[in-house]
Amino acid sequence: MYNTIDLNPPTSHITNPQFIMARTAKNAEFIALAKTLTNTPWCDDYEKMISGMVYDSYVPELVAARLRARKLVKKYNEYLPDDATDESLAEDRDAILKELIGHVGKGASIDPPFRVDYGCNIIIGDGFYANFNMVILDCAIVTIGDRTKFGPGVSIFAATHPTAIQPRRDLTDYSKEVTIGKDCWIGGNTVILPGVTIGDGVTVGASSVVTKDIPSYSIAVGSPARVIKKVEPVPDVPQK
């Protein structure tokens, strides 16, 4: 997102042919998924946003949703009562996360500080853990599977912009979903770019930049990240 606010951004870019990277129609599957999440800022541009279309990020509903997310992130990051215990702190943080994140699995834990754009477009599985300084720009749906762990400083960027200069001057936004499977370990300071799918059981080495999909049960490192090794698959954990 931008740090400056133009209350009347131009809209002529919507039909500009340079946006071939953006989708041209709403995605019914993503819209149906979003309806299962909490605190979504429902409007036409929200549907466009999560579908990967060009959208107006300055409509009132989206502006209000980002402000709401920042307030809750601030509350979470600064919450540490003097009389807190490990148990009470975990319970209180979990309650704040459920106000912010679209879906929070059982036993999920995020060490503050962290940052999100909306929060409501994030799906976190059971047993997820993130170390300090996680950043998720969730302008599209971001899904993280059960038992996946993040090292410090992991960034997920679902938001993107055109490479052509004039469309960027026109404050054009679009996005692409990011999916991370179960039982993954994402090393510290890794950056995951828009449209990436990471399969189950993947390890990504620290400071990698993930630009393309990574198949399940792989180890990938580097910038751009590439698979250097496969690991033995294991059966999934039965749901309780």
N, C-alpha and C positions, 0 to 999 in steps of 0.2 A: 504494500500500500504506500501511498504518498504521504509525506510529512506535512505538505501544505494542502489547504482545502479551498477548492473553487466551487462555490455554491451553484454555478451555472456552467458546468463543463460542456464542451462541444459534443454534439451527437452525430455529426455528419459522417464519422468514421464507421458507423454501424454497417453500411453497405460497401465499404471500401474493399476492393478485391485483394488488397495486400494481406487480409486476414485469413489466408488459406489454412493456417495452423489452427484456427478456432473452429469449433463445430458450428453448423448452420441450423441445427434443429434441437429442440429440447429432448432430453434423454429420459424416457418414461421410467426406466429402471432406477436411475439415481433419484428421481423425484419421489418414487414410491419408497425408496430406502430412507430418504430424508424425512418422510412423514412418520417414520418410526422413532425419530430422534427428538430430543427435547429442546425447547427454547429456540426453534428456528424462526428467523425473521421473514415470514412468508410474504412474498410479493412476486410479481412477474420477473423482476431482475434477479431475485434470489434463485428462481427456477433456471434462468439463463446461466447464472453464475455456476451453479453446481453441475450444469449440463455441459460446461465447457464452451459456451457461446460468448461472444462479446456482450458485455453488460455495463450498466451504469452503476459504478460503485458509490455514487453520491446520492442515490435515492434515499429518502428519509429512513426507511426501514433498515437499510444496510448501515447507514451512519450510526443509527441508534444501537444496532446490534454490536458494532465494533466498540462503541463507548461502553456498553454493558459488559462486554468481555474484558475490557481494560480495568474496569472497576473490580470485577471478580478476581482477575489475575493479581491485582494489587493486594486485595484482601487475603488471597491464598499465600502470596509470597511473603507477606509481612506478619502472618498469623503465628504467634508463638507466645501464648500466655505464660506468665511466670510460674503458675501452678500446674502447667501441663505435665502429663506423664506420656510415655510412649504410646500407651493405649488411647488416652483421651485425644492426643494430637492426631493420631491416625484417624480416629472417628470424625473429628471436626474437619480435618482436611478433606476427607472423603465426602462429607456433606457439601463442602464448597465446590469440589470437583463436579458433583452431580448437578449443581446449579449451572455450571459452566460448560461441561463437555456433553456432547450429544448422547453418548452411551459410555458408561464406565463399568467395566467388569469387576467381579469380586476380587478383592485383595490387590487392586491396582495401587501403585504408589509413585508419586512424582516428587523428587527433591526440589524445593524452590532454590533459586528463582527459575521461572519458565515464562514463555510468552506464546500467545496465540493471536490469530486475527479475529476469529469468531467463536471458536470453541465448540459450537453446536454441530459443526460438520466433522467432528472427530469421533471415531469409534475405537474404544480401547478394550482389549480383551482381558480375560481373567489373568491375574498374576503379572500384569505388565509392570515394569519398573523403569523409570527414567532418572538418571543422575542429573546433576545441576546443569542449568542453562540450556535446556531444551527449547527450541523454537519451532513452532508449526504454523505456517501460513496456510490456513485451512479454507481457502476460497473455493476449493472443491472438496469432495468427500475424501477423508484420510482414514484408512482402516489399519489398525495394528492388532495382530493376532495374540492369542493367549501365550503367556509365559515369555514374551519377547522382552529383551532388555536393551536399554540405551546407555552408552557411556556418556560422560559429560560433553555438553556442547553440540549435541546432535541437532541438525536443522533439516526440516522437511519443508520444501517450497512447492506448494500446489499452485501458487500464483505465478503468472508469467505475463510477458508483454511482447509486442511485435519487435522484430529486429530492425524494421524500417524506421527511420527517424521521425518523419512527420506524424505517423500514428501515435508514437510515444508522446510527442508534443500535445497531441489531442487527448491525452490521459486515457488511453484505451486499456481496458483490463479484460483478461480471460484467464482460464485456469484449466488444470488437468488433474484428475484424481491420482492419489498415491495409495498403494496397497502394500502392506508388509505382513508376511505370513506369521504362523505360529513358531515358537521356539527359536526365534532369531536373536542374534547378538550384534548390535550395531555399535561399532567402536567409536570412541570419543572424537568429536569434531568432524564427524562424517556429514556430508551434505547430500541429500536425496532430492533430485530435481523432478519437475512436474511430469506426470504420466508414467512414472516408474512403478513396476510391480516386482516385489521381492518375494520369492517363494518361501515355503516352510523350511526351518532348520538351517537358515543361511547365516554365516558369519561375514561381516563386512569389516575390514581392517580400519584402524584409526586413521582419520584425516582423508578417507577416500571421498571421491565425488562420484555418486551413482547417477549416470546419465541414461542407462538402458536397463531393461529387465534383467533380473538375476534368477536363474532357475533354482528350484528347491534343492536343499542338501549340497550347497556349494560354499566355498570360501572365496571371497572376492576382495581385492585390494587395489589401490591406486587411483590415479586421476587421469582419465576416467577409470572407474573400477572395472576390473576384468577378473573372470573366474580363473583361479590358479589351482584349485583342488576340489574334489568331490568328497563328501563324507557319507558314512553309512546311514541310510534312512532308518527311522524308528517308528513303531506304531504310535498312533495318536493316543492321547490320554482320554480314557472314557469320561463322558460327562456325568457329573454326580447329580 
